[in-house]
Amino acid sequence: MEAIERILVVGAGTMGRQIAMSAALAGYTATVQDINADMLAAAGADLGTWAATRVGKGKLDSDAASQALSRLSYTTNLQEAAGSADFVIEAATERLDIKKEIFATLGSYTPAHAVLASNSSTLGSSKVAEASGRAEQVCNMHFFNPALVMKCVEVVRHDLTSDATVAVTLELARRLGKQPVLINHEIPGFVANRLMGAIQREALALADAGAATIEDIDTTARTALGHPMGPFELMDLVGLDVITFIAEATYAETSDPADAPHPRVQALEATGRLGRKSGSGFYDYGQGGH
Ligand SMILES: NC(=O)c1ccc[n+]([C@@H]2O[C@H](COP(=O)([O-])OP(=O)(O)OC[C@H]3O[C@@H](n4cnc5c(N)ncnc54)[C@H](O)[C@@H]3O)[C@@H](O)[C@H]2O)c1
């Protein structure tokens, strides 16, 4: 574990940039690699703004912020960045062909000791392990959005993941200030998304049965169960297109009709109601909206 100094994050999108900043704040040298130079520039600007805002609110020391930002670097060259990485967190676009190619390159160019982790929400790391040529050093390290805030990291081992890889990944997550949990074998949705899916399915079934309004179902989740938001509010926040994507991916793995995309979510999606990001979903977020 002492050997881990340099972390490579592949993918500068929503997740990758915040994972890299978490590593830089914890004292690691972090390189962010992306095939899209515009995304790298956007990531750098975004993290600069994030840090300035935190400093402005007194939540982050200004020296700590500038030191963290100086520990970050950005590149489009994966082979070069891989050469000095002790630990890689892949957070590229959710497509198996893309991830397989990345893991093949990582397997060829990272030092022999490097652990290769995938942040994928739906693709178990066994699917990319073989391409890396070092399956025992591959696992999922699943952060939650926003990665700078959310404490949970699901560390998911596949059949060949070694105990040493699991131990190093759990410890790294702790050093990033997270509270990691271990998932002992690959299961579609891991734990958090399965729990969320079960609650959402039941909420949709209750609404379909006319048992209560979506507003009252959400209120019940908040006031009786202590959830920070109700299932419909949460689906709107995540994005109804993302909810359908996760359901499709889970259904493709399980063939269980209960996991299939819900018609009510799909109907809203078809009319462009994607949740908060489009201004409406289960609720309206325009002026005077929810
Ligand atoms: N968004 C979430 O809420 C969330 C939460 C947990 C996990 N994840 C997982 O994180 C990963 C990334 O998701 P995101 O939401 O950050 O996606 P995103 O679309 O915001 O970013 C993906 C980035 O990957 C880059 N990319 C594409 N191909 C690449 C390649 N060959 N090499 C390097 N970079 C490449 C893209 O240019 C883009 O910048 C996915 O596997 C997703 O399942 C997402």
The ligand as an SDF file (V2000), in Angstrom:
LIG
                    3D

 44 48  0  0  0  0  0  0  0  0999 V2000
  -22.6200    9.1910  -13.6310 N   0  0  0  0  0  0  0  0  0  0  0  0
  -22.8560    8.4480  -12.5700 C   0  0  0  0  0  0  0  0  0  0  0  0
  -23.7510    8.7430  -11.7710 O   0  0  0  0  0  0  0  0  0  0  0  0
  -22.0050    7.2310  -12.2810 C   0  0  0  0  0  0  0  0  0  0  0  0
  -21.9560    6.7410  -10.9680 C   0  0  0  0  0  0  0  0  0  0  0  0
  -21.1210    5.6430  -10.6870 C   0  0  0  0  0  0  0  0  0  0  0  0
  -20.3970    5.0590  -11.7030 C   0  0  0  0  0  0  0  0  0  0  0  0
  -20.4720    5.5440  -12.9850 N   0  0  0  0  0  0  0  0  0  0  0  0
  -19.6490    4.8940  -14.0060 C   0  0  0  0  0  0  0  0  0  0  0  0
  -18.5370    5.7450  -14.2820 O   0  0  0  0  0  0  0  0  0  0  0  0
  -18.1570    5.6110  -15.6410 C   0  0  0  0  0  0  0  0  0  0  0  0
  -18.1420    6.9930  -16.2780 C   0  0  0  0  0  0  0  0  0  0  0  0
  -19.3990    7.5720  -16.1320 O   0  0  0  0  0  0  0  0  0  0  0  0
  -19.5850    9.1590  -16.2650 P   0  0  0  0  0  0  0  0  0  0  0  0
  -20.9730    9.4410  -15.8200 O   0  0  0  0  0  0  0  0  0  0  0  0
  -18.4380    9.8530  -15.6190 O   0  0  0  0  0  0  0  0  0  0  0  0
  -19.4980    9.3200  -17.8490 O   0  0  0  0  0  0  0  0  0  0  0  0
  -19.2270   10.6290  -18.7090 P   0  0  0  0  0  0  0  0  0  0  0  0
  -19.9310   10.4300  -19.9860 O   0  0  0  0  0  0  0  0  0  0  0  0
  -19.4950   11.8690  -17.9120 O   0  0  0  0  0  0  0  0  0  0  0  0
  -17.6370   10.5780  -18.9580 O   0  0  0  0  0  0  0  0  0  0  0  0
  -17.0300    9.5480  -19.6830 C   0  0  0  0  0  0  0  0  0  0  0  0
  -15.7100   10.0650  -20.2240 C   0  0  0  0  0  0  0  0  0  0  0  0
  -15.0060    8.9650  -20.8080 O   0  0  0  0  0  0  0  0  0  0  0  0
  -14.3120    9.4770  -21.9190 C   0  0  0  0  0  0  0  0  0  0  0  0
  -13.8830    8.3870  -22.7890 N   0  0  0  0  0  0  0  0  0  0  0  0
  -14.6130    7.7240  -23.7210 C   0  0  0  0  0  0  0  0  0  0  0  0
  -13.8380    6.7890  -24.3170 N   0  0  0  0  0  0  0  0  0  0  0  0
  -12.6130    6.8640  -23.7410 C   0  0  0  0  0  0  0  0  0  0  0  0
  -11.3990    6.1680  -23.9310 C   0  0  0  0  0  0  0  0  0  0  0  0
  -11.2730    5.1840  -24.8370 N   0  0  0  0  0  0  0  0  0  0  0  0
  -10.3320    6.5100  -23.1850 N   0  0  0  0  0  0  0  0  0  0  0  0
  -10.4260    7.5050  -22.2610 C   0  0  0  0  0  0  0  0  0  0  0  0
  -11.5590    8.2000  -22.0340 N   0  0  0  0  0  0  0  0  0  0  0  0
  -12.6400    7.8860  -22.7660 C   0  0  0  0  0  0  0  0  0  0  0  0
  -15.2780   10.4600  -22.5520 C   0  0  0  0  0  0  0  0  0  0  0  0
  -14.5910   11.3550  -23.4240 O   0  0  0  0  0  0  0  0  0  0  0  0
  -15.8630   11.1350  -21.3170 C   0  0  0  0  0  0  0  0  0  0  0  0
  -15.1220   12.2890  -20.9600 O   0  0  0  0  0  0  0  0  0  0  0  0
  -19.1460    4.6340  -16.2690 C   0  0  0  0  0  0  0  0  0  0  0  0
  -18.5540    3.3560  -16.2760 O   0  0  0  0  0  0  0  0  0  0  0  0
  -20.3300    4.6550  -15.3150 C   0  0  0  0  0  0  0  0  0  0  0  0
  -21.0210    3.4330  -15.2690 O   0  0  0  0  0  0  0  0  0  0  0  0
  -21.2490    6.6270  -13.2880 C   0  0  0  0  0  0  0  0  0  0  0  0
  1  2  1  0
  2  3  2  0
  2  4  1  0
  4  5  1  0
  4 44  2  0
  5  6  2  0
  6  7  1  0
  7  8  2  0
  8  9  1  0
  8 44  1  0
  9 10  1  0
  9 42  1  0
 10 11  1  0
 11 12  1  0
 11 40  1  0
 12 13  1  0
 13 14  1  0
 14 15  2  0
 14 16  1  0
 14 17  1  0
 17 18  1  0
 18 19  2  0
 18 20  1  0
 18 21  1  0
 21 22  1  0
 22 23  1  0
 23 24  1  0
 23 38  1  0
 24 25  1  0
 25 26  1  0
 25 36  1  0
 26 27  1  0
 26 35  1  0
 27 28  2  0
 28 29  1  0
 29 30  1  0
 29 35  2  0
 30 31  1  0
 30 32  2  0
 32 33  1  0
 33 34  2  0
 34 35  1  0
 36 37  1  0
 36 38  1  0
 38 39  1  0
 40 41  1  0
 40 42  1  0
 42 43  1  0
M  CHG  2   8   1  16  -1
M  END
$$$$
